[in-house]
């Protein structure tokens, strides 16, 4: 509850999606990381991934870290 944001790494299990839902309910920023474009496939992923609170990051883990650091610094 004290976190400013959460990071969900895909593919994620049920526990991760519970945390995802809790973060949404508490208006937390969510970074959703996928190593490939499947993370943005609306037909095969969760509708919740496309909410404004969620930033989908595709690529290398360094890309994820760069996006987070840009926003928190």
CHARMM internal coordinates of N, CA and C (Angstrom, degrees):
IC EDIT
DIST 1 N 1 CA 1.4528
DIST 1 CA 1 C 1.5361
ANGL 1 N 1 CA 1 C 111.21
DIST 1 C 2 N 1.3207
ANGL 1 CA 1 C 2 N 116.60
DIHE 1 N 1 CA 1 C 2 N -24.15
DIST 2 N 2 CA 1.4570
ANGL 1 C 2 N 2 CA 119.68
DIHE 1 CA 1 C 2 N 2 CA -178.66
DIST 2 CA 2 C 1.5250
ANGL 2 N 2 CA 2 C 113.30
DIHE 1 C 2 N 2 CA 2 C -84.87
DIST 2 C 3 N 1.3263
ANGL 2 CA 2 C 3 N 116.75
DIHE 2 N 2 CA 2 C 3 N -9.81
DIST 3 N 3 CA 1.4670
ANGL 2 C 3 N 3 CA 120.53
DIHE 2 CA 2 C 3 N 3 CA -177.20
DIST 3 CA 3 C 1.5229
ANGL 3 N 3 CA 3 C 110.96
DIHE 2 C 3 N 3 CA 3 C -71.07
DIST 3 C 4 N 1.3216
ANGL 3 CA 3 C 4 N 115.88
DIHE 3 N 3 CA 3 C 4 N 148.15
DIST 4 N 4 CA 1.4685
ANGL 3 C 4 N 4 CA 121.48
DIHE 3 CA 3 C 4 N 4 CA 175.21
DIST 4 CA 4 C 1.5154
ANGL 4 N 4 CA 4 C 111.12
DIHE 3 C 4 N 4 CA 4 C -82.21
DIST 4 C 5 N 1.3390
ANGL 4 CA 4 C 5 N 116.25
DIHE 4 N 4 CA 4 C 5 N -26.81
DIST 5 N 5 CA 1.4529
ANGL 4 C 5 N 5 CA 121.46
DIHE 4 CA 4 C 5 N 5 CA -178.61
DIST 5 CA 5 C 1.5246
ANGL 5 N 5 CA 5 C 108.90
DIHE 4 C 5 N 5 CA 5 C -157.52
DIST 5 C 6 N 1.3503
ANGL 5 CA 5 C 6 N 115.30
DIHE 5 N 5 CA 5 C 6 N 168.11
DIST 6 N 6 CA 1.4568
ANGL 5 C 6 N 6 CA 119.95
DIHE 5 CA 5 C 6 N 6 CA 171.38
DIST 6 CA 6 C 1.5296
ANGL 6 N 6 CA 6 C 108.87
DIHE 5 C 6 N 6 CA 6 C -128.57
DIST 6 C 7 N 1.3183
ANGL 6 CA 6 C 7 N 114.21
DIHE 6 N 6 CA 6 C 7 N 159.22
DIST 7 N 7 CA 1.4582
ANGL 6 C 7 N 7 CA 121.63
DIHE 6 CA 6 C 7 N 7 CA 176.55
DIST 7 CA 7 C 1.5188
ANGL 7 N 7 CA 7 C 107.17
DIHE 6 C 7 N 7 CA 7 C -119.69
DIST 7 C 8 N 1.3318
ANGL 7 CA 7 C 8 N 116.59
DIHE 7 N 7 CA 7 C 8 N 127.06
DIST 8 N 8 CA 1.4568
ANGL 7 C 8 N 8 CA 122.17
DIHE 7 CA 7 C 8 N 8 CA 176.24
DIST 8 CA 8 C 1.5282
ANGL 8 N 8 CA 8 C 106.95
DIHE 7 C 8 N 8 CA 8 C -114.22
DIST 8 C 9 N 1.3279
ANGL 8 CA 8 C 9 N 115.33
DIHE 8 N 8 CA 8 C 9 N 123.75
DIST 9 N 9 CA 1.4605
ANGL 8 C 9 N 9 CA 121.13
DIHE 8 CA 8 C 9 N 9 CA -179.82
DIST 9 CA 9 C 1.5175
ANGL 9 N 9 CA 9 C 108.96
DIHE 8 C 9 N 9 CA 9 C -99.94
DIST 9 C 10 N 1.3271
ANGL 9 CA 9 C 10 N 116.48
DIHE 9 N 9 CA 9 C 10 N 123.59
DIST 10 N 10 CA 1.4570
ANGL 9 C 10 N 10 CA 120.91
DIHE 9 CA 9 C 10 N 10 CA 177.93
DIST 10 CA 10 C 1.5143
ANGL 10 N 10 CA 10 C 110.44
DIHE 9 C 10 N 10 CA 10 C -91.03
DIST 10 C 11 N 1.3114
ANGL 10 CA 10 C 11 N 118.72
DIHE 10 N 10 CA 10 C 11 N 146.41
DIST 11 N 11 CA 1.4625
ANGL 10 C 11 N 11 CA 126.09
DIHE 10 CA 10 C 11 N 11 CA 1.57
DIST 11 CA 11 C 1.5207
ANGL 11 N 11 CA 11 C 109.90
DIHE 10 C 11 N 11 CA 11 C -75.32
DIST 11 C 12 N 1.2890
ANGL 11 CA 11 C 12 N 115.99
DIHE 11 N 11 CA 11 C 12 N 136.76
DIST 12 N 12 CA 1.4650
ANGL 11 C 12 N 12 CA 121.98
DIHE 11 CA 11 C 12 N 12 CA -176.08
DIST 12 CA 12 C 1.5245
ANGL 12 N 12 CA 12 C 110.19
DIHE 11 C 12 N 12 CA 12 C -111.59
DIST 12 C 13 N 1.3015
ANGL 12 CA 12 C 13 N 115.44
DIHE 12 N 12 CA 12 C 13 N 150.32
DIST 13 N 13 CA 1.4571
ANGL 12 C 13 N 13 CA 120.35
DIHE 12 CA 12 C 13 N 13 CA 178.93
DIST 13 CA 13 C 1.5103
ANGL 13 N 13 CA 13 C 112.29
DIHE 12 C 13 N 13 CA 13 C -92.09
DIST 13 C 14 N 1.3218
ANGL 13 CA 13 C 14 N 116.03
DIHE 13 N 13 CA 13 C 14 N -175.12
DIST 14 N 14 CA 1.4575
ANGL 13 C 14 N 14 CA 121.88
DIHE 13 CA 13 C 14 N 14 CA -176.99
DIST 14 CA 14 C 1.5260
ANGL 14 N 14 CA 14 C 112.13
DIHE 13 C 14 N 14 CA 14 C -59.82
DIST 14 C 15 N 1.3191
ANGL 14 CA 14 C 15 N 116.99
DIHE 14 N 14 CA 14 C 15 N -40.63
DIST 15 N 15 CA 1.4585
ANGL 14 C 15 N 15 CA 120.19
DIHE 14 CA 14 C 15 N 15 CA -179.75
DIST 15 CA 15 C 1.5196
ANGL 15 N 15 CA 15 C 112.49
DIHE 14 C 15 N 15 CA 15 C -60.24
DIST 15 C 16 N 1.3132
ANGL 15 CA 15 C 16 N 115.41
DIHE 15 N 15 CA 15 C 16 N -39.03
DIST 16 N 16 CA 1.4690
ANGL 15 C 16 N 16 CA 119.89
DIHE 15 CA 15 C 16 N 16 CA 178.60
DIST 16 CA 16 C 1.5178
ANGL 16 N 16 CA 16 C 111.25
DIHE 15 C 16 N 16 CA 16 C -64.35
DIST 16 C 17 N 1.3171
ANGL 16 CA 16 C 17 N 115.80
DIHE 16 N 16 CA 16 C 17 N -37.21
DIST 17 N 17 CA 1.4583
ANGL 16 C 17 N 17 CA 119.07
DIHE 16 CA 16 C 17 N 17 CA -179.33
DIST 17 CA 17 C 1.5316
ANGL 17 N 17 CA 17 C 111.94
DIHE 16 C 17 N 17 CA 17 C -73.57
DIST 17 C 18 N 1.3157
ANGL 17 CA 17 C 18 N 116.87
DIHE 17 N 17 CA 17 C 18 N -26.56
DIST 18 N 18 CA 1.4619
ANGL 17 C 18 N 18 CA 119.46
DIHE 17 CA 17 C 18 N 18 CA 172.72
DIST 18 CA 18 C 1.5253
ANGL 18 N 18 CA 18 C 109.19
DIHE 17 C 18 N 18 CA 18 C -66.16
DIST 18 C 19 N 1.3294
ANGL 18 CA 18 C 19 N 116.49
DIHE 18 N 18 CA 18 C 19 N -46.51
DIST 19 N 19 CA 1.4691
ANGL 18 C 19 N 19 CA 120.70
DIHE 18 CA 18 C 19 N 19 CA 177.01
DIST 19 CA 19 C 1.5314
ANGL 19 N 19 CA 19 C 110.59
DIHE 18 C 19 N 19 CA 19 C -61.00
DIST 19 C 20 N 1.3179
ANGL 19 CA 19 C 20 N 116.17
DIHE 19 N 19 CA 19 C 20 N -39.33
DIST 20 N 20 CA 1.4639
ANGL 19 C 20 N 20 CA 122.51
DIHE 19 CA 19 C 20 N 20 CA 176.99
DIST 20 CA 20 C 1.5304
ANGL 20 N 20 CA 20 C 109.58
DIHE 19 C 20 N 20 CA 20 C -56.59
DIST 20 C 21 N 1.3267
ANGL 20 CA 20 C 21 N 116.90
DIHE 20 N 20 CA 20 C 21 N -48.38
DIST 21 N 21 CA 1.4636
ANGL 20 C 21 N 21 CA 121.59
DIHE 20 CA 20 C 21 N 21 CA -179.52
DIST 21 CA 21 C 1.5149
ANGL 21 N 21 CA 21 C 112.69
DIHE 20 C 21 N 21 CA 21 C -64.85
DIST 21 C 22 N 1.3301
ANGL 21 CA 21 C 22 N 116.37
DIHE 21 N 21 CA 21 C 22 N -39.65
DIST 22 N 22 CA 1.4638
ANGL 21 C 22 N 22 CA 119.67
DIHE 21 CA 21 C 22 N 22 CA 177.43
DIST 22 CA 22 C 1.5244
ANGL 22 N 22 CA 22 C 110.01
DIHE 21 C 22 N 22 CA 22 C -63.22
DIST 22 C 23 N 1.3303
ANGL 22 CA 22 C 23 N 116.58
DIHE 22 N 22 CA 22 C 23 N -43.06
DIST 23 N 23 CA 1.4640
ANGL 22 C 23 N 23 CA 120.59
DIHE 22 CA 22 C 23 N 23 CA 178.51
DIST 23 CA 23 C 1.5259
ANGL 23 N 23 CA 23 C 110.89
DIHE 22 C 23 N 23 CA 23 C -61.34
DIST 23 C 24 N 1.3229
ANGL 23 CA 23 C 24 N 117.36
DIHE 23 N 23 CA 23 C 24 N -43.09
DIST 24 N 24 CA 1.4650
ANGL 23 C 24 N 24 CA 120.33
DIHE 23 CA 23 C 24 N 24 CA 176.91
DIST 24 CA 24 C 1.5205
ANGL 24 N 24 CA 24 C 111.26
DIHE 23 C 24 N 24 CA 24 C -59.40
DIST 24 C 25 N 1.3267
ANGL 24 CA 24 C 25 N 115.89
DIHE 24 N 24 CA 24 C 25 N -44.56
DIST 25 N 25 CA 1.4519
ANGL 24 C 25 N 25 CA 120.85
DIHE 24 CA 24 C 25 N 25 CA -178.82
DIST 25 CA 25 C 1.5152
ANGL 25 N 25 CA 25 C 113.68
DIHE 24 C 25 N 25 CA 25 C -64.42
DIST 25 C 26 N 1.3332
ANGL 25 CA 25 C 26 N 116.56
DIHE 25 N 25 CA 25 C 26 N -22.26
DIST 26 N 26 CA 1.4591
ANGL 25 C 26 N 26 CA 121.30
DIHE 25 CA 25 C 26 N 26 CA -179.77
DIST 26 CA 26 C 1.5224
ANGL 26 N 26 CA 26 C 112.27
DIHE 25 C 26 N 26 CA 26 C -107.83
DIST 26 C 27 N 1.3232
ANGL 26 CA 26 C 27 N 115.86
DIHE 26 N 26 CA 26 C 27 N 18.49
DIST 27 N 27 CA 1.4734
ANGL 26 C 27 N 27 CA 122.22
DIHE 26 CA 26 C 27 N 27 CA 175.33
DIST 27 CA 27 C 1.5248
ANGL 27 N 27 CA 27 C 113.15
DIHE 26 C 27 N 27 CA 27 C 56.18
DIST 27 C 28 N 1.3104
ANGL 27 CA 27 C 28 N 116.49
DIHE 27 N 27 CA 27 C 28 N 40.71
DIST 28 N 28 CA 1.4600
ANGL 27 C 28 N 28 CA 121.59
DIHE 27 CA 27 C 28 N 28 CA 177.63
DIST 28 CA 28 C 1.5177
ANGL 28 N 28 CA 28 C 109.62
DIHE 27 C 28 N 28 CA 28 C -92.03
DIST 28 C 29 N 1.3003
ANGL 28 CA 28 C 29 N 116.70
DIHE 28 N 28 CA 28 C 29 N 148.90
DIST 29 N 29 CA 1.4641
ANGL 28 C 29 N 29 CA 122.67
DIHE 28 CA 28 C 29 N 29 CA 172.75
DIST 29 CA 29 C 1.5179
ANGL 29 N 29 CA 29 C 107.29
DIHE 28 C 29 N 29 CA 29 C -70.59
DIST 29 C 30 N 1.3342
ANGL 29 CA 29 C 30 N 117.20
DIHE 29 N 29 CA 29 C 30 N 139.04
DIST 30 N 30 CA 1.4591
ANGL 29 C 30 N 30 CA 122.03
DIHE 29 CA 29 C 30 N 30 CA 179.43
DIST 30 CA 30 C 1.5268
ANGL 30 N 30 CA 30 C 108.85
DIHE 29 C 30 N 30 CA 30 C -123.98
DIST 30 C 31 N 1.3077
ANGL 30 CA 30 C 31 N 115.26
DIHE 30 N 30 CA 30 C 31 N 125.68
DIST 31 N 31 CA 1.4559
ANGL 30 C 31 N 31 CA 121.39
DIHE 30 CA 30 C 31 N 31 CA 172.13
DIST 31 CA 31 C 1.5168
ANGL 31 N 31 CA 31 C 106.48
DIHE 30 C 31 N 31 CA 31 C -101.49
DIST 31 C 32 N 1.3077
ANGL 31 CA 31 C 32 N 115.54
DIHE 31 N 31 CA 31 C 32 N 121.31
DIST 32 N 32 CA 1.4532
ANGL 31 C 32 N 32 CA 122.17
DIHE 31 CA 31 C 32 N 32 CA -179.45
DIST 32 CA 32 C 1.5219
ANGL 32 N 32 CA 32 C 107.52
DIHE 31 C 32 N 32 CA 32 C -109.52
DIST 32 C 33 N 1.3190
ANGL 32 CA 32 C 33 N 116.32
DIHE 32 N 32 CA 32 C 33 N 114.15
DIST 33 N 33 CA 1.4595
ANGL 32 C 33 N 33 CA 120.64
DIHE 32 CA 32 C 33 N 33 CA -176.75
DIST 33 CA 33 C 1.5179
ANGL 33 N 33 CA 33 C 111.20
DIHE 32 C 33 N 33 CA 33 C -104.03
DIST 33 C 34 N 1.3257
ANGL 33 CA 33 C 34 N 115.41
DIHE 33 N 33 CA 33 C 34 N 133.13
DIST 34 N 34 CA 1.4581
ANGL 33 C 34 N 34 CA 122.35
DIHE 33 CA 33 C 34 N 34 CA 173.69
DIST 34 CA 34 C 1.5228
ANGL 34 N 34 CA 34 C 108.07
DIHE 33 C 34 N 34 CA 34 C -135.28
DIST 34 C 35 N 1.3298
ANGL 34 CA 34 C 35 N 117.02
DIHE 34 N 34 CA 34 C 35 N 134.69
DIST 35 N 35 CA 1.4555
ANGL 34 C 35 N 35 CA 118.67
DIHE 34 CA 34 C 35 N 35 CA 179.05
DIST 35 CA 35 C 1.5270
ANGL 35 N 35 CA 35 C 113.30
DIHE 34 C 35 N 35 CA 35 C -71.94
DIST 35 C 36 N 1.3216
ANGL 35 CA 35 C 36 N 116.94
DIHE 35 N 35 CA 35 C 36 N -14.33
DIST 36 N 36 CA 1.4702
ANGL 35 C 36 N 36 CA 119.83
DIHE 35 CA 35 C 36 N 36 CA -179.89
DIST 36 CA 36 C 1.5309
ANGL 36 N 36 CA 36 C 109.89
DIHE 35 C 36 N 36 CA 36 C -140.62
DIST 36 C 37 N 1.3221
ANGL 36 CA 36 C 37 N 116.29
DIHE 36 N 36 CA 36 C 37 N 174.89
DIST 37 N 37 CA 1.4638
ANGL 36 C 37 N 37 CA 121.84
DIHE 36 CA 36 C 37 N 37 CA -173.47
DIST 37 CA 37 C 1.5229
ANGL 37 N 37 CA 37 C 114.21
DIHE 36 C 37 N 37 CA 37 C -69.07
DIST 37 C 38 N 1.3280
ANGL 37 CA 37 C 38 N 118.31
DIHE 37 N 37 CA 37 C 38 N -7.09
DIST 38 N 38 CA 1.4646
ANGL 37 C 38 N 38 CA 119.94
DIHE 37 CA 37 C 38 N 38 CA 177.97
DIST 38 CA 38 C 1.5259
ANGL 38 N 38 CA 38 C 111.40
DIHE 37 C 38 N 38 CA 38 C -60.21
DIST 38 C 39 N 1.3191
ANGL 38 CA 38 C 39 N 117.23
DIHE 38 N 38 CA 38 C 39 N -24.64
DIST 39 N 39 CA 1.4574
ANGL 38 C 39 N 39 CA 120.80
DIHE 38 CA 38 C 39 N 39 CA 177.96
DIST 39 CA 39 C 1.5172
ANGL 39 N 39 CA 39 C 112.95
DIHE 38 C 39 N 39 CA 39 C -64.42
DIST 39 C 40 N 1.3121
ANGL 39 CA 39 C 40 N 116.93
DIHE 39 N 39 CA 39 C 40 N -19.77
DIST 40 N 40 CA 1.4695
ANGL 39 C 40 N 40 CA 121.70
DIHE 39 CA 39 C 40 N 40 CA 178.87
DIST 40 CA 40 C 1.5216
ANGL 40 N 40 CA 40 C 113.27
DIHE 39 C 40 N 40 CA 40 C -106.23
DIST 40 C 41 N 1.3142
ANGL 40 CA 40 C 41 N 117.00
DIHE 40 N 40 CA 40 C 41 N 11.44
DIST 41 N 41 CA 1.4620
ANGL 40 C 41 N 41 CA 121.12
DIHE 40 CA 40 C 41 N 41 CA -178.85
DIST 41 CA 41 C 1.5253
ANGL 41 N 41 CA 41 C 109.20
DIHE 40 C 41 N 41 CA 41 C -83.61
DIST 41 C 42 N 1.3187
ANGL 41 CA 41 C 42 N 116.26
DIHE 41 N 41 CA 41 C 42 N 101.08
DIST 42 N 42 CA 1.4658
ANGL 41 C 42 N 42 CA 122.31
DIHE 41 CA 41 C 42 N 42 CA -175.50
DIST 42 CA 42 C 1.5260
ANGL 42 N 42 CA 42 C 112.20
DIHE 41 C 42 N 42 CA 42 C -58.38
DIST 42 C 43 N 1.3194
ANGL 42 CA 42 C 43 N 117.00
DIHE 42 N 42 CA 42 C 43 N -32.27
DIST 43 N 43 CA 1.4636
ANGL 42 C 43 N 43 CA 120.86
DIHE 42 CA 42 C 43 N 43 CA -176.80
DIST 43 CA 43 C 1.5280
ANGL 43 N 43 CA 43 C 113.27
DIHE 42 C 43 N 43 CA 43 C -72.89
DIST 43 C 44 N 1.3294
ANGL 43 CA 43 C 44 N 117.52
DIHE 43 N 43 CA 43 C 44 N -24.76
DIST 44 N 44 CA 1.4621
ANGL 43 C 44 N 44 CA 119.58
DIHE 43 CA 43 C 44 N 44 CA -174.18
DIST 44 CA 44 C 1.5289
ANGL 44 N 44 CA 44 C 114.48
DIHE 43 C 44 N 44 CA 44 C -117.36
DIST 44 C 45 N 1.3192
ANGL 44 CA 44 C 45 N 117.50
DIHE 44 N 44 CA 44 C 45 N -1.54
DIST 45 N 45 CA 1.4629
ANGL 44 C 45 N 45 CA 119.86
DIHE 44 CA 44 C 45 N 45 CA -179.63
DIST 45 CA 45 C 1.5257
ANGL 45 N 45 CA 45 C 110.06
DIHE 44 C 45 N 45 CA 45 C -115.68
DIST 45 C 46 N 1.2987
ANGL 45 CA 45 C 46 N 115.48
DIHE 45 N 45 CA 45 C 46 N -177.93
DIST 46 N 46 CA 1.4574
ANGL 45 C 46 N 46 CA 121.45
DIHE 45 CA 45 C 46 N 46 CA -179.40
DIST 46 CA 46 C 1.5275
ANGL 46 N 46 CA 46 C 111.58
DIHE 45 C 46 N 46 CA 46 C -76.70
DIST 46 C 47 N 1.3030
ANGL 46 CA 46 C 47 N 115.84
DIHE 46 N 46 CA 46 C 47 N 139.89
DIST 47 N 47 CA 1.4659
ANGL 46 C 47 N 47 CA 121.01
DIHE 46 CA 46 C 47 N 47 CA 176.40
DIST 47 CA 47 C 1.5242
ANGL 47 N 47 CA 47 C 110.33
DIHE 46 C 47 N 47 CA 47 C -59.35
DIST 47 C 48 N 1.3214
ANGL 47 CA 47 C 48 N 116.92
DIHE 47 N 47 CA 47 C 48 N -31.67
DIST 48 N 48 CA 1.4630
ANGL 47 C 48 N 48 CA 121.61
DIHE 47 CA 47 C 48 N 48 CA -178.39
DIST 48 CA 48 C 1.5250
ANGL 48 N 48 CA 48 C 112.55
DIHE 47 C 48 N 48 CA 48 C -63.56
DIST 48 C 49 N 1.3141
ANGL 48 CA 48 C 49 N 118.00
DIHE 48 N 48 CA 48 C 49 N -22.29
DIST 49 N 49 CA 1.4640
ANGL 48 C 49 N 49 CA 121.05
DIHE 48 CA 48 C 49 N 49 CA 178.81
DIST 49 CA 49 C 1.5268
ANGL 49 N 49 CA 49 C 111.55
DIHE 48 C 49 N 49 CA 49 C -62.86
DIST 49 C 50 N 1.3231
ANGL 49 CA 49 C 50 N 117.68
DIHE 49 N 49 CA 49 C 50 N -19.58
DIST 50 N 50 CA 1.4548
ANGL 49 C 50 N 50 CA 121.18
DIHE 49 CA 49 C 50 N 50 CA -172.56
DIST 50 CA 50 C 1.5256
ANGL 50 N 50 CA 50 C 113.40
DIHE 49 C 50 N 50 CA 50 C -104.29
DIST 50 C 51 N 1.3272
ANGL 50 CA 50 C 51 N 116.33
DIHE 50 N 50 CA 50 C 51 N 15.24
DIST 51 N 51 CA 1.4630
ANGL 50 C 51 N 51 CA 120.99
DIHE 50 CA 50 C 51 N 51 CA 176.09
DIST 51 CA 51 C 1.5250
ANGL 51 N 51 CA 51 C 109.71
DIHE 50 C 51 N 51 CA 51 C -77.18
DIST 51 C 52 N 1.3378
ANGL 51 CA 51 C 52 N 117.23
DIHE 51 N 51 CA 51 C 52 N 157.26
DIST 52 N 52 CA 1.4720
ANGL 51 C 52 N 52 CA 120.12
DIHE 51 CA 51 C 52 N 52 CA -177.48
DIST 52 CA 52 C 1.5280
ANGL 52 N 52 CA 52 C 114.65
DIHE 51 C 52 N 52 CA 52 C -61.97
DIST 52 C 53 N 1.3167
ANGL 52 CA 52 C 53 N 117.67
DIHE 52 N 52 CA 52 C 53 N -24.47
DIST 53 N 53 CA 1.4612
ANGL 52 C 53 N 53 CA 121.00
DIHE 52 CA 52 C 53 N 53 CA -179.49
DIST 53 CA 53 C 1.5229
ANGL 53 N 53 CA 53 C 112.76
DIHE 52 C 53 N 53 CA 53 C -74.92
DIST 53 C 54 N 1.3173
ANGL 53 CA 53 C 54 N 116.28
DIHE 53 N 53 CA 53 C 54 N -10.05
DIST 54 N 54 CA 1.4587
ANGL 53 C 54 N 54 CA 122.07
DIHE 53 CA 53 C 54 N 54 CA -173.78
DIST 54 CA 54 C 1.5193
ANGL 54 N 54 CA 54 C 110.09
DIHE 53 C 54 N 54 CA 54 C -105.56
DIST 54 C 55 N 1.3214
ANGL 54 CA 54 C 55 N 115.51
DIHE 54 N 54 CA 54 C 55 N 127.73
DIST 55 N 55 CA 1.4620
ANGL 54 C 55 N 55 CA 120.44
DIHE 54 CA 54 C 55 N 55 CA 173.09
DIST 55 CA 55 C 1.5179
ANGL 55 N 55 CA 55 C 107.48
DIHE 54 C 55 N 55 CA 55 C -110.34
DIST 55 C 56 N 1.3166
ANGL 55 CA 55 C 56 N 116.25
DIHE 55 N 55 CA 55 C 56 N 116.05
DIST 56 N 56 CA 1.4588
ANGL 55 C 56 N 56 CA 121.61
DIHE 55 CA 55 C 56 N 56 CA 178.89
DIST 56 CA 56 C 1.5234
ANGL 56 N 56 CA 56 C 108.32
DIHE 55 C 56 N 56 CA 56 C -87.15
DIST 56 C 57 N 1.3224
ANGL 56 CA 56 C 57 N 115.87
DIHE 56 N 56 CA 56 C 57 N 126.80
DIST 57 N 57 CA 1.4595
ANGL 56 C 57 N 57 CA 121.74
DIHE 56 CA 56 C 57 N 57 CA 178.27
DIST 57 CA 57 C 1.5220
ANGL 57 N 57 CA 57 C 107.39
DIHE 56 C 57 N 57 CA 57 C -117.42
DIST 57 C 58 N 1.3219
ANGL 57 CA 57 C 58 N 115.94
DIHE 57 N 57 CA 57 C 58 N 122.32
DIST 58 N 58 CA 1.4572
ANGL 57 C 58 N 58 CA 123.16
DIHE 57 CA 57 C 58 N 58 CA -179.56
DIST 58 CA 58 C 1.5228
ANGL 58 N 58 CA 58 C 108.05
DIHE 57 C 58 N 58 CA 58 C -110.45
DIST 58 C 59 N 1.3293
ANGL 58 CA 58 C 59 N 116.60
DIHE 58 N 58 CA 58 C 59 N 137.49
DIST 59 N 59 CA 1.4611
ANGL 58 C 59 N 59 CA 119.62
DIHE 58 CA 58 C 59 N 59 CA 174.66
DIST 59 CA 59 C 1.5026
ANGL 59 N 59 CA 59 C 112.61
DIHE 58 C 59 N 59 CA 59 C 130.36
DIST 59 C 60 N 1.3148
ANGL 59 CA 59 C 60 N 115.46
DIHE 59 N 59 CA 59 C 60 N -138.45
DIST 60 N 60 CA 1.4627
ANGL 59 C 60 N 60 CA 122.83
DIHE 59 CA 59 C 60 N 60 CA -178.57
DIST 60 CA 60 C 1.5248
ANGL 60 N 60 CA 60 C 110.15
DIHE 59 C 60 N 60 CA 60 C -88.25
DIST 60 C 61 N 1.3211
ANGL 60 CA 60 C 61 N 115.95
DIHE 60 N 60 CA 60 C 61 N 158.02
DIST 61 N 61 CA 1.4659
ANGL 60 C 61 N 61 CA 119.74
DIHE 60 CA 60 C 61 N 61 CA 177.30
DIST 61 CA 61 C 1.5288
ANGL 61 N 61 CA 61 C 111.58
DIHE 60 C 61 N 61 CA 61 C -58.99
DIST 61 C 62 N 1.3235
ANGL 61 CA 61 C 62 N 117.25
DIHE 61 N 61 CA 61 C 62 N -31.58
DIST 62 N 62 CA 1.4655
ANGL 61 C 62 N 62 CA 120.61
DIHE 61 CA 61 C 62 N 62 CA 176.86
DIST 62 CA 62 C 1.5285
ANGL 62 N 62 CA 62 C 111.22
DIHE 61 C 62 N 62 CA 62 C -60.24
DIST 62 C 63 N 1.3432
ANGL 62 CA 62 C 63 N 117.03
DIHE 62 N 62 CA 62 C 63 N -34.38
DIST 63 N 63 CA 1.4631
ANGL 62 C 63 N 63 CA 121.00
DIHE 62 CA 62 C 63 N 63 CA 177.49
DIST 63 CA 63 C 1.5277
ANGL 63 N 63 CA 63 C 110.53
DIHE 62 C 63 N 63 CA 63 C -64.49
DIST 63 C 64 N 1.3133
ANGL 63 CA 63 C 64 N 116.17
DIHE 63 N 63 CA 63 C 64 N -40.83
DIST 64 N 64 CA 1.4564
ANGL 63 C 64 N 64 CA 121.28
DIHE 63 CA 63 C 64 N 64 CA 177.40
DIST 64 CA 64 C 1.5243
ANGL 64 N 64 CA 64 C 110.34
DIHE 63 C 64 N 64 CA 64 C -61.73
DIST 64 C 65 N 1.3158
ANGL 64 CA 64 C 65 N 116.13
DIHE 64 N 64 CA 64 C 65 N -50.00
DIST 65 N 65 CA 1.4650
ANGL 64 C 65 N 65 CA 120.16
DIHE 64 CA 64 C 65 N 65 CA -179.67
DIST 65 CA 65 C 1.5203
ANGL 65 N 65 CA 65 C 111.69
DIHE 64 C 65 N 65 CA 65 C -60.45
DIST 65 C 66 N 1.3131
ANGL 65 CA 65 C 66 N 116.84
DIHE 65 N 65 CA 65 C 66 N -40.28
DIST 66 N 66 CA 1.4668
ANGL 65 C 66 N 66 CA 121.09
DIHE 65 CA 65 C 66 N 66 CA 178.47
DIST 66 CA 66 C 1.5280
ANGL 66 N 66 CA 66 C 110.97
DIHE 65 C 66 N 66 CA 66 C -61.85
DIST 66 C 67 N 1.3242
ANGL 66 CA 66 C 67 N 117.40
DIHE 66 N 66 CA 66 C 67 N -43.59
DIST 67 N 67 CA 1.4716
ANGL 66 C 67 N 67 CA 120.76
DIHE 66 CA 66 C 67 N 67 CA 179.35
DIST 67 CA 67 C 1.5200
ANGL 67 N 67 CA 67 C 111.23
DIHE 66 C 67 N 67 CA 67 C -63.19
DIST 67 C 68 N 1.3263
ANGL 67 CA 67 C 68 N 116.79
DIHE 67 N 67 CA 67 C 68 N -43.60
DIST 68 N 68 CA 1.4538
ANGL 67 C 68 N 68 CA 120.15
DIHE 67 CA 67 C 68 N 68 CA 179.96
DIST 68 CA 68 C 1.5242
ANGL 68 N 68 CA 68 C 110.49
DIHE 67 C 68 N 68 CA 68 C -64.31
DIST 68 C 69 N 1.3284
ANGL 68 CA 68 C 69 N 116.85
DIHE 68 N 68 CA 68 C 69 N -47.03
DIST 69 N 69 CA 1.4573
ANGL 68 C 69 N 69 CA 120.20
DIHE 68 CA 68 C 69 N 69 CA -178.39
DIST 69 CA 69 C 1.5202
ANGL 69 N 69 CA 69 C 112.82
DIHE 68 C 69 N 69 CA 69 C -62.91
DIST 69 C 70 N 1.3077
ANGL 69 CA 69 C 70 N 118.30
DIHE 69 N 69 CA 69 C 70 N -34.19
DIST 70 N 70 CA 1.4627
ANGL 69 C 70 N 70 CA 122.13
DIHE 69 CA 69 C 70 N 70 CA 177.52
DIST 70 CA 70 C 1.5225
ANGL 70 N 70 CA 70 C 111.35
DIHE 69 C 70 N 70 CA 70 C -62.87
DIST 70 C 71 N 1.3111
ANGL 70 CA 70 C 71 N 116.91
DIHE 70 N 70 CA 70 C 71 N -35.48
DIST 71 N 71 CA 1.4562
ANGL 70 C 71 N 71 CA 120.15
DIHE 70 CA 70 C 71 N 71 CA -176.60
DIST 71 CA 71 C 1.5229
ANGL 71 N 71 CA 71 C 113.87
DIHE 70 C 71 N 71 CA 71 C -86.24
DIST 71 C 72 N 1.3314
ANGL 71 CA 71 C 72 N 117.66
DIHE 71 N 71 CA 71 C 72 N -29.36
DIST 72 N 72 CA 1.4666
ANGL 71 C 72 N 72 CA 119.54
DIHE 71 CA 71 C 72 N 72 CA -175.43
DIST 72 CA 72 C 1.5284
ANGL 72 N 72 CA 72 C 113.01
DIHE 71 C 72 N 72 CA 72 C -94.28
DIST 72 C 73 N 1.3170
ANGL 72 CA 72 C 73 N 117.34
DIHE 72 N 72 CA 72 C 73 N -9.94
DIST 73 N 73 CA 1.4625
ANGL 72 C 73 N 73 CA 118.49
DIHE 72 CA 72 C 73 N 73 CA 179.16
DIST 73 CA 73 C 1.4946
ANGL 73 N 73 CA 73 C 111.90
DIHE 72 C 73 N 73 CA 73 C -106.71
END
COOR INIT
IC SEED 1 N 1 CA 1 C
IC BUILD
